[in-house]
Amino acid sequence: MSRSVLPNYTVIRDTREQDGYGWTFSTHLSSRRPPRCDGMIVDTLQTGDYSIVGYTDIVSIERKFAFSELWGNYSSKKRPAFEKEMDRMSSIKHAYILIESSMNSDILELSPPQFTKGVPGKSLIRWLMSLSVKYGVHIIPVGNCGRRIAQMIFEEVIRIEKDRWIPQTSKTDPEKNCSGY
């Protein structure tokens, strides 16, 4: 009799994520409860900055350093490219944009001139909410907890996607446990 076992996972970091920026995922201790991270590799991803080996078709995380980075997308020539990326992410079951900033009244009420041409923060947030609804992408301000939130997302995807778990033969099944005889 076989059963499925919760697998460990390996994070993929996109090659376009700049060195010195972004997150690093290291191997979990073997005493940690599964699913455990087996480390990280750097490879090309079609969409997003991070995913999991074997799950790139269903999980994608785009990392944004701050709302200022999104202000640049909102008020510039980069806006169509950003919306195309959102469209690509819409076909991914577990798609997230994690913003390494916290939401506060300054973000909503101010319009820093270095980021925009008089665009109020409310307009940026409203645009992000409309994109989230239109494309089904979760947009979460995570403050300084981005890597940990990404790790939690990866672990939850592993837990709920049971059809991708590893089949394992039970040791009590004599048909499958012949030890080479």
Salt bridges, closest charged atoms under 4 A:
ASP14 OD2 - ARG16 NE 2.83
GLU17 OE2 - ARG63 NH1 3.10
ASP57 OD2 - ARG164 NH2 2.84
GLU62 OE2 - LYS64 NZ 3.42
GLU69 OE2 - LYS64 NZ 3.59
GLU83 OE2 - ARG79 NE 3.50
GLU100 OE1 - ARG63 NE 2.85
GLU109 OE2 - LYS122 NZ 3.81
GLU155 OE2 - ARG32 NH2 3.24
GLU156 OE1 - ARG159 NH1 3.71
GLU161 OE2 - LYS93 NZ 2.87
GLU161 OE2 - HIS94 NE2 2.87
